[in-house]
Amino acid sequence: MPSLPDVTASLDSVRRRLAAAAHRVNRLPSDITLVVVTKTFGPDLVRAAAAAGQRVFGENRVQEALAKRDALSDLPLDWHLIGHLQTNKVRKAVGAFGLIHGVDSHELLEKINRVAGDVGVKQRILLQVDLAGETTKSGVPEAGLPALVQAAVEAPHVDLAGLMTIPPRPDEPESSRPWFARLRQLRDSLVVQGVPADRLKDLSMGMSGDFEIAIEEGATIVRVGSAIFGARD
Ligand SMILES: *Cc1c(COP(=O)(O)O)cnc(C)c1O
């Protein structure tokens, strides 16, 4: 478990790397949201990162996220759900997360829309795309994306903000580049086909091993855990 001062230093270093990657491609670091991924780590480390100025945190399990959110309810944090959401957890998740990254089916989309309508919120979401066709992974296949985007644009209680992907585990950071470029191209072609650009503004891509490459390829949201907190058990 890293000590609290370590968290400040490693968060600083990730922020510097993020800014350097943005500058390499003439982008503004402020246009990129760093989601600090705290899964498996306790509330104390979240608090340390918050003390270092971090506001946005990512978790991949609803239960674990809500427990941390409750333990830290004195802080003004923005929690993102980055993992797969099961339909039976939708009721707990809607309204609790500022952004749900992993929406990947019509069934899930419809349930989120229905629950958001019930509780009177507009839920921000991203659609997760499985670019490599990995059967073990969540995500809508590329071929199914246009119809899912259309449904999300039309759903009155969700606010579609863009796309998310998790490429195959990279051997080296550069192996992820074609996948990140592909997600950007998919977005661009959907916009050419008439999807309003502000519905697809965000691209959530890049983790500890490849977030700088993702930024070079247009990521607006990167999800970084182990580069800040060290390896998870
Ligand atoms: C765990 C996780 C991350 C962070 O992974 P690191 O390699 O530790 O940065 C990012 N995105 C998702 C969806 C995750 O589940």
The ligand as an SDF file (V2000), in Angstrom:
LIG
                    3D

 15 15  0  0  0  0  0  0  0  0999 V2000
   -8.9280   -0.9180  -13.5420 C   0  0  0  0  0  0  0  0  0  0  0  0
   -9.3480   -0.1380  -14.7040 C   0  0  0  0  0  0  0  0  0  0  0  0
   -8.5860    0.9530  -15.1630 C   0  0  0  0  0  0  0  0  0  0  0  0
   -7.2780    1.3840  -14.5370 C   0  0  0  0  0  0  0  0  0  0  0  0
   -6.2810    0.4640  -14.8440 O   0  0  0  0  0  0  0  0  0  0  0  0
   -4.7360    0.7890  -14.5220 P   0  0  0  0  0  0  0  0  0  0  0  0
   -4.0020   -0.0510  -15.4820 O   0  0  0  0  0  0  0  0  0  0  0  0
   -4.5280    0.4310  -13.1200 O   0  0  0  0  0  0  0  0  0  0  0  0
   -4.5370    2.2310  -14.7630 O   0  0  0  0  0  0  0  0  0  0  0  0
   -9.0730    1.6790  -16.2290 C   0  0  0  0  0  0  0  0  0  0  0  0
  -10.2210    1.3470  -16.8360 N   0  0  0  0  0  0  0  0  0  0  0  0
  -10.9730    0.3150  -16.4410 C   0  0  0  0  0  0  0  0  0  0  0  0
  -12.2380    0.0060  -17.1500 C   0  0  0  0  0  0  0  0  0  0  0  0
  -10.5520   -0.4670  -15.3640 C   0  0  0  0  0  0  0  0  0  0  0  0
  -11.3190   -1.5120  -14.9730 O   0  0  0  0  0  0  0  0  0  0  0  0
  1  2  1  0
  2  3  1  0
  2 14  2  0
  3  4  1  0
  3 10  2  0
  4  5  1  0
  5  6  1  0
  6  7  2  0
  6  8  1  0
  6  9  1  0
 10 11  1  0
 11 12  2  0
 12 13  1  0
 12 14  1  0
 14 15  1  0
M  END
$$$$
